[in-house]
Amino acid sequence: MTEAKMTRPASSYSMRARIGLIVPPTNTVNEAEWSRLLPEGATAHSHRMALHTDTQSTEGIAALKTDLEAAVAMLAPMRPDVVAYACTAGSLVTPSDALGAEISARSGVSVITTADSLVQALRHLGAGRIGLATPYSEAMNAHEVAFLAAHGIETLAVAGLGLGARGAWEYPKIAQTPLATVERLARQVGAADVAALVISCTDFPTLPLIAPLERELGIPVLTSNTATLWRCLGHVPDPEETRRDPRLRAAGRLFGA
């Protein structure tokens, strides 16, 4: 799907793009990073939804779809160009485009997910071998590596902080991670012979690190937030021009590819 299904009304602020954003309840990073990146004339409007980490069982996927459809319905009246379900762990559904496509068909709103955005961005860059840095537990890392492998992307190195291994009460700690810790983790997996570095999780603070890491490592650095925004801007009336906006330079090579 490349075009929004709904016609965005005239606006004094959303002249170029109007994006709906769905994040988990404890997420505080996605909106903060997007507010620094959104081009002039593009706006994002958020809603929160329960976190779903079971994206493999029939029951888990059914519960996710029910909640996601209801969340999209809350954003639909503003007539967005696209709605992003901005949760990496909660959208690791194979095939990657299935969840967004089904909710789009049900709602009449263009819906994309972070997990599929990462897959599409890596394909756009031709990066089939990656290093993966996350705040997640070993179990969640293994799930994400398997998800990427199912879409033809090989993870040569992976490192996580282990958050969530002891329960959901640890998730707020993700946003509290110091940038220096994220940077050390990224360097650890970016040193492998990889074509791109992926820093996963929309609540993981990464934006100030992208440009310096790309200069140091000489490879594209993608994050859950930059990949999701890149995908969203592909659904606006003038995607190529919007993606070249100067404010997006901080988001790295993806927006210049």
C-alpha positions as CSV (number, residue, x, y, z in Angstrom):
1,M,0.0,0.0,0.0
2,T,1.6,3.3,-1.1
3,E,-1.3,5.8,-0.9
4,A,-3.5,6.8,2.0
5,K,-7.1,5.7,1.8
6,M,-8.5,8.8,3.5
7,T,-8.4,12.4,2.2
8,R,-6.7,14.7,4.7
9,P,-8.6,17.9,5.3
10,A,-7.1,21.4,5.0
11,S,-5.0,22.4,8.0
12,S,-2.8,25.3,9.1
13,Y,-0.3,22.8,10.5
14,S,-0.6,19.5,8.6
15,M,0.0,20.8,5.1
16,R,2.5,18.0,4.2
17,A,1.6,15.1,6.4
18,R,-0.8,14.1,9.2
19,I,0.4,10.9,11.0
20,G,-1.4,8.9,13.7
21,L,0.9,7.3,16.2
22,I,0.1,4.4,18.5
23,V,2.6,3.6,21.3
24,P,2.6,1.4,24.4
25,P,1.5,3.0,27.7
26,T,5.0,3.6,29.1
27,N,6.7,4.9,25.9
28,T,8.1,8.4,26.2
29,V,10.8,8.4,23.6
30,N,9.0,8.0,20.3
31,E,7.2,11.2,20.5
32,A,10.2,13.1,21.8
33,E,12.4,11.9,18.9
34,W,9.8,12.5,16.3
35,S,9.2,16.0,17.5
36,R,12.8,16.8,16.7
37,L,12.5,15.2,13.2
38,L,9.1,16.0,11.7
39,P,9.4,18.3,8.8
40,E,7.7,21.7,8.7
41,G,4.1,21.1,7.8
42,A,4.0,17.5,9.1
43,T,2.3,16.6,12.4
44,A,1.9,13.5,14.5
45,H,-1.0,12.7,16.8
46,S,-0.6,10.0,19.4
47,H,-2.7,7.4,21.2
48,R,-1.7,4.7,23.7
49,M,-2.5,1.0,23.6
50,A,-1.8,-1.9,25.9
51,L,1.5,-3.6,25.2
52,H,1.3,-7.0,23.5
53,T,4.4,-9.2,23.6
54,D,2.8,-12.4,22.5
55,T,2.9,-12.1,18.7
56,Q,3.2,-15.8,18.0
57,S,0.2,-17.7,19.5
58,T,-3.2,-17.6,17.9
59,E,-4.7,-16.1,21.0
60,G,-2.0,-13.5,21.4
61,I,-2.3,-12.3,17.8
62,A,-6.1,-12.1,18.0
63,A,-5.9,-9.9,21.2
64,L,-3.3,-7.7,19.5
65,K,-5.6,-7.2,16.4
66,T,-8.6,-6.4,18.6
67,D,-6.8,-3.7,20.5
68,L,-5.0,-2.3,17.5
69,E,-8.2,-2.0,15.5
70,A,-9.8,-0.1,18.4
71,A,-6.8,2.2,18.7
72,V,-6.9,3.0,15.0
73,A,-10.6,3.8,15.3
74,M,-9.8,6.4,17.9
75,L,-7.4,8.2,15.4
76,A,-9.4,7.7,12.2
77,P,-11.8,10.7,12.7
78,M,-8.8,13.1,12.3
79,R,-8.3,11.6,8.8
80,P,-4.6,10.8,9.0
81,D,-2.5,10.0,5.9
82,V,-1.3,6.9,7.8
83,V,-1.3,5.4,11.3
84,A,1.8,3.8,12.7
85,Y,1.7,1.1,15.3
86,A,5.0,2.1,16.8
87,C,6.0,-0.9,19.0
88,T,8.8,-3.2,17.7
89,A,8.2,-6.2,20.0
90,G,4.5,-5.9,19.7
91,S,4.5,-6.0,15.9
92,L,6.9,-9.0,15.3
93,V,4.3,-10.8,13.2
94,T,5.3,-12.9,10.2
95,P,4.9,-12.0,7.4
96,S,5.8,-8.5,8.4
97,D,3.2,-6.7,6.4
98,A,0.3,-8.9,7.4
99,L,-0.8,-7.0,10.6
100,G,-0.8,-3.6,9.0
101,A,-2.6,-4.9,5.9
102,E,-5.3,-6.6,7.8
103,I,-6.0,-3.6,10.1
104,S,-5.9,-1.3,7.0
105,A,-8.5,-3.4,5.3
106,R,-10.8,-3.5,8.4
107,S,-10.5,0.2,9.2
108,G,-10.2,2.0,5.9
109,V,-7.1,3.7,7.2
110,S,-3.5,3.1,6.0
111,V,-1.8,1.3,8.9
112,I,1.9,0.4,9.1
113,T,4.0,-1.2,11.9
114,T,7.4,-0.7,13.2
115,A,8.6,-4.3,12.6
116,D,7.6,-4.1,9.0
117,S,9.1,-0.7,8.7
118,L,12.5,-2.1,9.8
119,V,12.2,-4.9,7.2
120,Q,11.2,-2.5,4.4
121,A,14.0,0.0,5.3
122,L,16.7,-2.7,5.3
123,R,15.5,-3.9,2.0
124,H,15.5,-0.4,0.6
125,L,19.2,0.0,1.7
126,G,20.1,-3.5,0.4
127,A,21.3,-4.4,3.9
128,G,20.9,-8.2,4.4
129,R,23.4,-8.6,7.2
130,I,23.0,-6.6,10.3
131,G,24.1,-6.0,13.9
132,L,21.2,-5.7,16.3
133,A,21.3,-3.7,19.6
134,T,18.2,-3.8,21.8
135,P,17.1,-3.2,25.4
136,Y,15.4,-6.6,25.4
137,S,15.8,-9.9,27.1
138,E,17.6,-12.9,25.5
139,A,14.2,-14.5,24.7
140,M,12.9,-11.3,23.0
141,N,16.2,-10.9,21.1
142,A,15.9,-14.5,19.8
143,H,12.4,-13.8,18.7
144,E,13.4,-10.7,16.8
145,V,16.4,-12.4,15.2
146,A,14.1,-15.2,14.0
147,F,11.6,-12.7,12.7
148,L,14.3,-10.9,10.7
149,A,15.6,-14.2,9.4
150,A,12.2,-15.1,8.1
151,H,12.4,-12.0,6.0
152,G,15.8,-12.7,4.6
153,I,17.8,-10.6,7.0
154,E,20.8,-12.2,8.8
155,T,21.8,-11.0,12.2
156,L,25.5,-11.4,12.6
157,A,25.8,-9.9,16.1
158,V,23.1,-9.1,18.7
159,A,23.3,-7.6,22.2
160,G,20.6,-6.6,24.7
161,L,20.3,-5.1,28.1
162,G,18.0,-7.9,29.4
163,L,15.1,-5.6,30.3
164,G,11.8,-7.3,30.6
165,A,13.3,-10.6,31.5
166,R,12.0,-10.3,35.1
167,G,8.6,-8.9,34.1
168,A,6.8,-5.9,32.5
169,W,7.6,-3.7,35.5
170,E,11.1,-3.3,33.9
171,Y,9.9,-1.8,30.7
172,P,9.9,1.9,31.9
173,K,13.6,1.5,32.4
174,I,14.1,1.3,28.7
175,A,13.5,5.0,28.2
176,Q,15.7,5.8,31.2
177,T,18.8,4.1,29.6
178,P,21.7,6.6,29.4
179,L,22.8,7.4,25.8
180,A,26.3,6.3,26.7
181,T,25.0,2.8,27.5
182,V,23.1,2.7,24.2
183,E,26.2,3.8,22.4
184,R,28.4,1.1,23.9
185,L,25.8,-1.5,23.0
186,A,25.6,-0.2,19.4
187,R,29.4,-0.2,19.0
188,Q,29.5,-3.8,20.3
189,V,27.4,-5.1,17.4
190,G,28.4,-2.6,14.8
191,A,31.9,-3.7,14.9
192,A,31.0,-7.0,13.1
193,D,31.1,-7.3,9.3
194,V,27.6,-5.9,8.9
195,A,25.9,-3.8,6.2
196,A,23.8,-1.9,8.7
197,L,23.3,-1.4,12.4
198,V,19.8,-1.7,13.8
199,I,18.9,-0.2,17.2
200,S,15.6,-1.7,18.1
201,C,12.7,-0.5,20.3
202,T,10.7,2.7,19.9
203,D,11.3,3.6,23.6
204,F,15.1,3.3,23.4
205,P,16.8,6.7,23.2
206,T,19.0,6.8,20.1
207,L,18.5,10.0,18.0
208,P,21.7,11.9,19.0
209,L,23.8,8.8,18.4
210,I,22.8,8.1,14.8
211,A,25.0,10.6,12.9
212,P,28.2,10.0,15.0
213,L,27.8,6.2,14.8
214,E,27.3,6.3,11.0
215,R,30.5,8.4,10.7
216,E,32.5,6.1,13.0
217,L,31.2,2.8,11.6
218,G,30.8,3.8,8.0
219,I,27.4,2.0,7.7
220,P,23.7,3.1,7.9
221,V,22.3,3.2,11.4
222,L,18.6,2.4,11.6
223,T,16.4,2.7,14.7
224,S,12.9,1.7,15.3
225,N,11.8,5.3,15.4
226,T,13.6,6.4,12.2
227,A,12.5,3.4,10.2
228,T,8.8,3.9,11.3
229,L,8.9,7.6,10.4
230,W,10.6,6.9,7.1
231,R,7.8,4.4,6.3
232,C,5.1,6.8,7.4
233,L,6.4,9.6,5.1
234,G,6.1,7.2,2.2
235,H,2.3,7.5,2.6
236,V,2.1,11.3,2.2
237,P,1.3,13.2,-1.0
238,D,4.9,14.1,-1.8
239,P,7.0,11.4,-0.1
240,E,10.4,12.0,-1.8
241,E,10.5,15.7,-1.1
242,T,9.2,15.3,2.4
243,R,11.9,12.7,3.2
244,R,14.6,15.1,2.0
245,D,13.6,17.8,4.5
246,P,16.7,19.2,6.3
247,R,15.3,18.3,9.8
248,L,15.6,14.6,8.9
249,R,19.3,14.7,8.4
250,A,19.7,13.8,12.0
251,A,17.9,10.5,11.2
252,G,20.8,9.3,9.1
253,R,21.5,7.8,5.7
254,L,18.1,6.1,5.4
255,F,16.5,9.4,4.5
256,G,19.1,10.1,1.8
257,A,19.1,6.7,0.2
